[in-house]
Amino acid sequence: MSDKPPLTILLCAPRGFCAGVVRAIDVVEAALKRFGPPVYVRHEIVHNRYVVDALKRKGAVFIDELDEAPDGDAPVVFSAHGVAKSVPAAAKARNLFAIDATCPLVTKVHREAEIHHKRGRRVLLIGHAGHPEVVGTMGQLPEGAVTLVETEADVPGLAAAEGEELAYVTQTTLSVDDTAGVVAALKSRFPAIHGPHKEDICYATTNRQEAVKRVAPACDGLVVVGAPNSSNSQRLREVAERAGCRVARLVQRASDIDWDEFSGLRTLGVTAGASAPEILVEEIIDAFAERYAVTVETVTTADESVFFPLPRELRDAAAE
């Protein structure tokens, strides 16, 4: 008979890696296989230290800017978050072999912004200032063509010239509920504003938030496995708090857990951001199992079967 207190872990599904993250990691690994190390990667390929460190051990070299890569035809991978148009242009000017690992759902937002711009519309981007995806999306268009909108509070300060057409796009990793509020405010202020045909917030972000909404009200605490600079992971923590979970924390590893905060639990929710590998989820569950008699129940709210192929220049390497 265990003398540990009982703990039911409600494991959210879907959780963890999305198709865009899997593709980005596969891009780096396929490039290493085809070209051999070093393969240079501009910025973190995805926002997860464990993933980045694993790729470093295989020969990936992470750089902040292109000028850190040597001249010549060294392969340089652009991260899943997307880059401004100036970045591939700079790579071409230096004859670097650029490989684009941008998530196709981010590329979709880039194309939407470009189409609106070509049609003479001013583009409003709903997103978080400074996030790599936002920097990349704003960089698809000439300076000043995109206006960033972070919250509903920004909307009253927006103005449109007489006859000016507006359109909006969004960062893919936002809170579904927060974004709905901003969109509603934009449509109220500018009834003729153009929006995307299909929601820009990606399927994986939406699905992970829905699973947390289902689980969080039944939990004494909830752990989101993910990095502090991961937008979608931070949103999962916020969703849990809003759903009434008493203690919702974002942790990178089991060593980050504050056990005082997670004492006396009977039910714990566990999920993971879209760039967090499953091995870290298992590490968290194992850490709780050292202190509690754990029973794990999976709560599934959606099935995911999305797959994105590798860029054409790497498909042969993947097939070998």
Residue pairs with C-beta under 8 A, 6 or more apart in sequence:
2 293
4 291
4 292
4 293
5 264
5 292
5 293
6 266
6 292
6 293
6 295
7 265
7 266
7 267
7 268
7 288
7 292
7 293
7 294
7 295
8 266
8 267
8 268
8 294
8 295
8 296
8 297
9 267
9 268
9 269
9 270
9 285
9 288
9 294
9 295
9 296
9 297
10 215
10 218
10 219
10 267
10 268
10 269
10 270
10 297
10 299
11 270
11 271
11 281
11 285
11 296
11 297
11 298
11 299
12 208
12 211
12 212
12 214
12 215
12 269
12 270
12 271
12 299
12 301
13 211
13 298
13 299
13 300
13 301
14 204
14 207
14 208
14 211
14 300
14 301
14 302
14 303
14 304
15 208
15 211
15 270
15 271
15 272
15 281
16 225
16 272
16 273
16 274
16 276
16 277
16 278
16 281
17 274
17 275
17 276
17 277
17 278
18 202
18 203
18 204
18 205
18 274
18 304
18 306
19 204
19 304
19 306
19 307
19 308
20 80
20 103
20 104
20 105
20 106
20 202
20 204
20 274
20 308
21 46
21 80
21 103
21 274
21 275
22 308
23 80
23 101
23 103
23 104
23 308
23 309
23 310
24 45
24 46
24 79
24 80
24 101
24 103
25 45
25 46
25 51
25 55
26 310
26 318
27 45
27 77
27 99
27 101
27 310
27 311
27 314
28 39
28 41
28 45
28 55
28 60
28 77
28 101
29 55
29 58
30 310
30 314
30 317
30 318
31 39
31 75
31 77
31 99
31 314
31 317
32 39
32 58
32 59
32 60
33 317
33 318
33 320
34 314
34 316
34 317
35 75
35 97
36 59
37 58
37 59
37 60
37 61
38 59
38 60
38 61
38 74
39 59
39 60
39 61
39 74
39 75
39 76
39 77
40 60
40 61
40 62
40 63
40 68
40 69
40 74
40 75
40 76
40 77
41 55
41 60
41 61
41 62
41 63
41 76
41 77
41 79
42 63
42 64
42 65
42 66
42 76
42 77
42 78
42 79
42 83
42 87
43 62
43 63
43 64
43 79
43 81
43 132
44 52
44 62
44 79
44 229
45 51
45 52
45 55
45 60
45 62
45 77
45 79
45 80
45 101
46 52
46 79
46 80
46 275
47 226
47 227
47 229
47 230
47 231
47 233
47 273
47 275
48 226
48 227
48 230
48 273
48 275
48 276
48 277
49 227
49 252
50 252
50 253
50 276
50 277
50 279
50 280
51 275
51 277
52 62
55 62
56 62
60 77
63 69
66 76
66 87
66 90
66 91
66 94
66 96
69 76
69 94
69 96
71 94
71 95
71 96
72 95
72 96
73 95
73 96
73 97
74 96
74 97
75 96
75 97
75 98
75 99
76 91
76 96
76 97
76 98
76 99
77 99
77 100
77 101
78 87
78 88
78 98
78 99
78 100
78 101
78 102
79 101
79 102
79 132
80 101
80 102
80 103
80 106
80 275
81 102
81 103
81 106
81 131
81 132
81 133
81 136
82 102
82 103
82 106
82 107
82 110
82 132
82 133
82 136
82 137
83 100
83 102
83 136
83 139
84 135
84 136
84 138
84 139
84 140
85 139
85 140
86 139
87 139
88 98
88 100
91 98
92 98
99 311
99 313
99 314
100 311
101 311
102 110
102 136
103 172
103 202
103 308
104 308
105 172
105 200
105 202
105 203
106 133
106 136
106 137
106 172
108 200
109 137
109 169
109 170
109 171
109 172
109 196
109 200
110 136
110 137
110 140
112 169
112 196
112 200
113 123
113 125
113 137
113 140
113 141
113 146
113 169
114 140
114 141
116 123
116 167
116 169
116 194
117 123
117 141
117 145
119 165
119 167
120 165
121 165
121 166
121 167
121 194
122 145
122 147
122 160
122 164
122 165
122 166
122 167
123 141
123 145
123 146
123 147
123 166
123 167
123 168
123 169
124 146
124 147
124 148
124 149
124 158
124 166
124 167
124 168
124 169
124 186
124 193
125 134
125 137
125 138
125 146
125 147
125 148
125 149
125 168
125 169
125 170
125 171
126 149
126 150
126 168
126 169
126 170
126 171
126 174
126 179
126 182
126 183
127 133
127 134
127 137
127 148
127 149
127 150
127 170
127 171
127 174
128 134
128 150
128 171
128 174
128 231
129 148
129 150
131 171
131 231
133 171
133 172
133 173
133 231
134 148
134 171
137 146
137 169
137 171
138 146
138 148
147 158
149 155
149 158
149 168
149 182
149 186
151 178
151 182
152 181
152 182
152 185
154 182
155 182
155 185
155 186
155 189
156 189
158 186
158 189
158 190
160 166
160 190
165 192
165 194
166 186
166 190
166 192
166 193
166 194
167 193
167 194
167 195
168 183
168 186
168 193
168 194
168 195
168 196
169 196
169 200
170 179
170 183
170 196
170 199
170 200
170 201
171 200
171 201
171 231
172 200
172 201
172 202
172 205
173 201
173 202
173 205
173 230
173 231
173 232
173 235
173 274
174 201
174 205
174 231
174 235
175 209
175 235
175 238
175 239
176 201
176 205
176 206
176 209
177 239
177 242
178 235
179 201
183 195
186 193
187 193
187 195
199 206
203 304
203 306
204 232
204 274
204 304
204 306
205 232
205 235
205 274
207 301
207 302
207 304
208 232
208 236
208 271
208 273
208 274
209 235
209 236
209 239
210 301
210 302
211 271
211 299
211 300
211 301
211 302
212 222
212 224
212 236
212 239
212 240
212 243
212 269
212 271
213 239
213 243
214 299
214 301
215 222
215 269
215 271
215 299
216 222
216 239
216 240
216 243
216 244
216 245
216 248
216 269
217 243
217 244
217 245
218 267
218 269
219 240
219 245
219 267
219 268
219 269
220 245
220 246
220 247
220 264
220 265
220 266
220 267
220 268
221 245
221 246
221 247
221 248
221 249
221 261
221 262
221 265
221 268
221 269
222 237
222 240
222 245
222 247
222 248
222 249
222 268
222 269
222 270
222 271
223 249
223 251
223 257
223 262
223 268
223 269
223 270
223 271
223 284
224 233
224 236
224 237
224 240
224 248
224 249
224 250
224 251
224 271
224 272
224 273
225 233
225 251
225 252
225 270
225 271
225 272
225 273
225 276
225 280
225 281
225 284
226 232
226 233
226 234
226 236
226 250
226 251
226 252
226 272
226 273
226 275
226 276
227 233
227 252
227 273
227 275
227 276
228 234
228 250
228 252
230 273
230 274
230 275
230 276
232 273
232 274
232 275
233 250
233 272
233 273
233 274
233 275
233 276
234 250
236 250
236 271
236 273
237 248
237 249
237 250
238 248
240 248
240 269
241 248
245 269
247 261
247 262
249 257
249 258
249 261
249 262
251 257
251 284
252 280
253 280
253 283
254 283
254 284
254 286
254 287
257 284
257 287
259 291
262 268
262 288
265 292
268 288
270 281
270 284
270 285
272 278
272 280
272 281
285 294
285 296
288 294
309 315
310 318
